[in-house]
Amino acid sequence: MKPARRRWMAALAAGLSLLAPAAEARQPGAPAAPLHVLVDNTAEMPQALIQRGQLNDGILRDVGIALADKLGREAQFHVLPRKRLADELVAGAGADIVCGYLPNWLPGELDWSKPFLPDEQLLLSSKPGPAPARPTDLGGERIGTVLGFVYPEMQQLLGPAFVRDDALDAGANLRKLSLGRMRHAIVGRLQFDYQMRLGSYKLDLHPPLVISSFISQCGLSRRSSLTLAELNKAIAALQAEGGVQRILAKYR
């Protein structure tokens, strides 16, 4: 074979080798990329059951699986410290979404889905002692909060008189209430109702005060292959078939 022809054949082979992966990626029926779902490692039931660093049950697991199913993907869960969630999503390496948040809870350059997971923040006050008529009655008193969480409503109501007593999770605050180590704490309605149904803590409480009612969302990495329109379409489909209410009812 002449040298010129050999050079031409070598160039052709190199070009075909570069095209091969792209052609393979376009083959019909190829599996879609997994949906990488991040979960806060301090989340508790009913939101999440985390055992040995793995997410094994809870609302966030059920929601992730349901959304992945609507998207034709497989859900893969990654349990991370709360402070790393936003950074991982912004970087976009192996991170697509985190659910159960509001934008002001997780600042960062993220896109946010339509709201679809309802909950409330409750202010619990134990007996004996007077029942607060409103959150502003507790200015200057220690209130059980969760490290790293933001409480914009309480901050707005009390300003510098909002005295936080941070614990690693809400369960720790419920334990402190049950042991009489504090009189007030902020807990989500879903978690409070779930733990009361299980009888996990012996609590003698005044009727809870509702600090805020909200409908949480999913934060989406802007580097994800998933678009916000696709995510919202999956959420709308889940809502339309009653999937969100079925998931929440499972833990009530």
Backbone torsions as a table, in degrees:
resi	resn	phi	psi	omega
1	MET	NA	135.4	-179.6
2	LYS	-66.6	149.7	-179.3
3	PRO	-55.6	-41.9	-178.6
4	ALA	-62.6	-40.5	-179.1
5	ARG	-68.2	-38.7	179.0
6	ARG	-63.0	-40.1	178.9
7	ARG	-64.5	-39.1	-179.9
8	TRP	-65.6	-41.9	179.9
9	MET	-66.0	-38.8	179.1
10	ALA	-64.6	-41.6	178.6
11	ALA	-64.3	-39.7	179.7
12	LEU	-64.3	-43.9	-179.8
13	ALA	-62.9	-40.6	179.3
14	ALA	-64.6	-40.3	179.0
15	GLY	-64.3	-41.7	179.2
16	LEU	-65.5	-35.3	179.7
17	SER	-67.3	-32.1	177.7
18	LEU	-72.8	-33.1	-179.3
19	LEU	-77.7	-23.4	-172.7
20	ALA	-59.3	-48.1	-179.5
21	PRO	-60.4	-39.5	179.8
22	ALA	-64.8	-39.7	179.6
23	ALA	-64.2	-40.6	178.9
24	GLU	-63.6	-38.8	-178.7
25	ALA	-65.3	-25.1	-177.8
26	ARG	-91.8	0.4	-177.3
27	GLN	-63.8	133.3	178.3
28	PRO	-64.3	147.1	178.8
29	GLY	85.1	-1.9	178.1
30	ALA	-66.9	140.6	-177.7
31	PRO	-64.1	141.8	177.7
32	ALA	-71.7	157.9	178.0
33	ALA	-63.2	146.9	176.9
34	PRO	-61.5	156.5	171.8
35	LEU	-94.9	110.0	-177.5
36	HIS	-88.0	112.8	-175.1
37	VAL	-109.6	124.3	178.5
38	LEU	-91.3	145.0	179.8
39	VAL	-136.0	134.5	177.8
40	ASP	-65.8	130.6	-175.5
41	ASN	-73.6	-6.0	175.0
42	THR	-100.9	1.9	179.0
43	ALA	-63.9	142.9	-177.7
44	GLU	-122.5	169.4	175.7
45	MET	-67.4	141.9	13.2
46	PRO	-87.5	-2.8	-179.4
47	GLN	-65.3	-43.7	-174.6
48	ALA	-158.5	140.1	168.9
49	LEU	-110.6	108.3	-176.8
50	ILE	-109.5	122.1	-179.0
51	GLN	-130.1	122.2	-179.1
52	ARG	52.2	41.6	176.9
53	GLY	77.3	6.8	-179.3
54	GLN	-115.2	141.2	176.6
55	LEU	-85.7	116.5	-174.0
56	ASN	-113.9	-12.9	-178.5
57	ASP	-167.1	173.4	173.3
58	GLY	113.8	169.9	-177.7
59	ILE	-58.6	-45.5	-176.2
60	LEU	-65.0	-34.8	176.6
61	ARG	-68.1	-45.9	-179.3
62	ASP	-63.4	-41.0	178.8
63	VAL	-64.9	-44.8	179.6
64	GLY	-60.2	-43.4	179.5
65	ILE	-66.0	-42.6	-178.9
66	ALA	-64.2	-42.7	179.0
67	LEU	-66.9	-42.2	178.5
68	ALA	-60.4	-39.7	178.9
69	ASP	-62.7	-42.8	178.8
70	LYS	-64.8	-29.4	-178.3
71	LEU	-89.5	-2.9	-177.8
72	GLY	71.0	31.6	-178.7
73	ARG	-124.1	174.6	173.5
74	GLU	-108.3	130.6	179.7
75	ALA	-77.9	132.2	172.3
76	GLN	-124.9	125.0	-173.6
77	PHE	-102.4	140.8	-180.0
78	HIS	-129.1	115.3	-177.8
79	VAL	-90.9	121.4	-174.4
80	LEU	-135.7	157.5	171.4
81	PRO	-60.5	146.5	-175.9
82	ARG	-56.0	-38.4	-176.4
83	LYS	-67.6	-16.9	-178.8
84	ARG	-93.8	-10.6	-172.4
85	LEU	-59.4	-53.1	-176.8
86	ALA	-63.2	-42.6	-179.0
87	ASP	-61.6	-42.5	-179.9
88	GLU	-65.2	-39.3	179.6
89	LEU	-69.5	-40.0	178.2
90	VAL	-64.8	-41.5	178.1
91	ALA	-67.3	-36.4	174.6
92	GLY	76.7	9.3	179.8
93	ALA	-88.4	103.5	-179.7
94	GLY	69.8	29.1	179.5
95	ALA	-143.5	123.1	178.1
96	ASP	-109.2	-54.8	-173.8
97	ILE	-140.9	160.0	165.0
98	VAL	-135.3	136.8	-175.2
99	CYS	-119.6	161.5	-179.7
100	GLY	87.4	21.9	-178.0
101	TYR	-124.2	166.9	168.3
102	LEU	-117.3	154.2	-177.6
103	PRO	-55.5	-36.8	-178.2
104	ASN	-79.3	-5.1	173.6
105	TRP	-87.9	-22.9	-173.6
106	LEU	-137.8	74.3	-177.3
107	PRO	-63.4	146.6	179.0
108	GLY	154.4	170.0	-178.5
109	GLU	-83.1	78.8	-179.4
110	LEU	-124.1	159.2	168.6
111	ASP	-99.7	148.4	-174.1
112	TRP	-120.4	135.0	-179.5
113	SER	-72.8	174.3	171.0
114	LYS	-65.3	148.5	177.7
115	PRO	-68.5	142.2	180.0
116	PHE	-156.1	-6.5	-178.4
117	LEU	-115.2	100.5	-176.0
118	PRO	-78.4	145.7	175.9
119	ASP	-162.2	175.8	176.3
120	GLU	-137.8	154.2	169.2
121	GLN	-101.4	126.3	-177.6
122	LEU	-110.3	143.0	171.0
123	LEU	-102.2	113.4	-178.9
124	LEU	-96.8	138.6	176.2
125	SER	-133.5	129.1	-175.7
126	SER	-91.9	157.2	171.9
127	LYS	-93.5	158.5	-5.4
128	PRO	-74.6	167.7	-176.4
129	GLY	125.7	155.6	-177.1
130	PRO	-68.2	149.1	176.2
131	ALA	-83.3	126.6	176.8
132	PRO	-68.0	136.6	177.9
133	ALA	-79.8	-25.9	-178.3
134	ARG	-154.9	158.7	-179.5
135	PRO	-57.6	-30.8	-178.2
136	THR	-67.1	-13.3	176.6
137	ASP	-69.2	-13.7	-173.5
138	LEU	-103.2	18.4	177.1
139	GLY	-57.7	127.6	179.3
140	GLY	86.6	-8.2	178.6
141	GLU	-94.1	148.2	178.2
142	ARG	-67.6	133.5	179.4
143	ILE	-127.8	126.9	-179.5
144	GLY	-66.4	123.9	-179.9
145	THR	-132.0	175.3	-178.9
146	VAL	-110.6	131.2	-179.0
147	LEU	-55.9	127.7	177.7
148	GLY	90.3	-12.8	177.8
149	PHE	-84.4	150.5	175.1
150	VAL	-108.7	146.9	-178.0
151	TYR	-130.9	73.4	-172.5
152	PRO	-61.8	-34.1	-179.0
153	GLU	-66.4	-45.3	179.0
154	MET	-66.9	-37.5	178.3
155	GLN	-63.7	-38.5	179.5
156	GLN	-69.9	-39.7	-177.5
157	LEU	-71.4	-41.3	-171.6
158	LEU	-106.4	-20.4	-178.3
159	GLY	58.2	-134.6	-179.1
160	PRO	-67.1	-12.1	178.1
161	ALA	-83.0	0.1	175.1
162	PHE	-82.2	104.7	-176.0
163	VAL	-101.9	105.7	-178.6
164	ARG	-80.9	142.2	170.6
165	ASP	-124.4	90.4	-169.5
166	ASP	-75.4	138.6	170.4
167	ALA	-125.2	169.2	-178.4
168	LEU	-69.8	-28.7	-179.8
169	ASP	-156.3	171.0	-177.5
170	ALA	-68.1	-31.6	178.2
171	GLY	-59.0	-38.1	178.3
172	ALA	-63.3	-36.4	178.0
173	ASN	-69.9	-37.3	175.8
174	LEU	-64.3	-37.8	176.6
175	ARG	-64.0	-42.1	178.7
176	LYS	-62.6	-40.2	176.7
177	LEU	-61.1	-45.1	-176.9
178	SER	-66.0	-28.7	-179.5
179	LEU	-91.4	-1.1	-179.8
180	GLY	74.7	18.8	-179.2
181	ARG	-84.2	-11.3	172.2
182	MET	-155.1	163.5	-177.6
183	ARG	-108.8	-18.0	-174.1
184	HIS	-136.0	146.2	177.2
185	ALA	-157.5	154.2	176.5
186	ILE	-106.4	127.1	-176.6
187	VAL	-141.1	146.2	176.0
188	GLY	-70.9	145.8	-179.3
189	ARG	-58.8	-45.6	-178.1
190	LEU	-58.8	-44.9	-178.9
191	GLN	-68.9	-42.8	-179.4
192	PHE	-60.8	-49.7	-179.0
193	ASP	-62.3	-40.0	-179.2
194	TYR	-64.0	-46.8	-178.7
195	GLN	-68.8	-34.9	177.0
196	MET	-67.5	-37.8	178.1
197	ARG	-63.5	-38.2	179.1
198	LEU	-76.3	-16.7	-175.8
199	GLY	70.2	33.1	-174.9
200	SER	-68.5	-29.1	-175.8
201	TYR	-133.9	141.7	175.3
202	LYS	-90.8	105.3	-174.7
203	LEU	-125.1	136.7	173.3
204	ASP	-115.7	99.0	-168.4
205	LEU	-119.5	151.6	164.6
206	HIS	-72.4	161.5	175.0
207	PRO	-54.7	129.7	-177.5
208	PRO	-61.9	149.1	171.9
209	LEU	-97.3	135.3	177.0
210	VAL	-84.7	115.6	177.6
211	ILE	-79.1	-43.9	-179.4
212	SER	-158.3	148.4	169.9
213	SER	-112.0	137.3	-175.5
214	PHE	-149.7	164.6	175.0
215	ILE	-126.3	110.3	-172.6
216	SER	-79.5	170.3	-169.5
217	GLN	-132.5	-177.4	170.5
218	CYS	-112.2	132.1	172.3
219	GLY	-88.2	132.3	-175.4
220	LEU	-114.8	130.3	175.4
221	SER	-65.3	135.5	177.7
222	ARG	-74.9	-7.7	175.7
223	ARG	-98.3	0.7	-179.2
224	SER	-71.4	150.7	172.0
225	SER	-73.1	-14.2	176.8
226	LEU	-83.0	132.8	178.1
227	THR	-92.2	159.1	178.3
228	LEU	-63.0	-37.4	178.7
229	ALA	-62.4	-40.8	178.5
230	GLU	-65.7	-41.2	179.3
231	LEU	-64.3	-45.8	179.4
232	ASN	-64.5	-35.0	177.5
233	LYS	-65.2	-40.3	178.1
234	ALA	-65.7	-41.1	178.5
235	ILE	-64.4	-43.8	179.3
236	ALA	-61.6	-39.4	178.4
237	ALA	-65.8	-40.0	178.8
238	LEU	-65.1	-41.3	177.5
239	GLN	-65.3	-42.5	-175.5
240	ALA	-62.1	-32.8	-179.4
241	GLU	-93.4	7.7	179.5
242	GLY	75.8	17.4	-176.2
243	GLY	-66.4	-38.0	-179.2
244	VAL	-64.2	-45.9	-179.4
245	GLN	-65.8	-35.5	177.1
246	ARG	-64.5	-40.4	178.6
247	ILE	-63.7	-47.6	-178.6
248	LEU	-64.7	-39.6	-178.8
249	ALA	-63.5	-28.7	179.0
250	LYS	-59.9	-26.8	-174.5
251	TYR	-111.4	14.6	179.1
252	ARG	-102.8	NA	NA
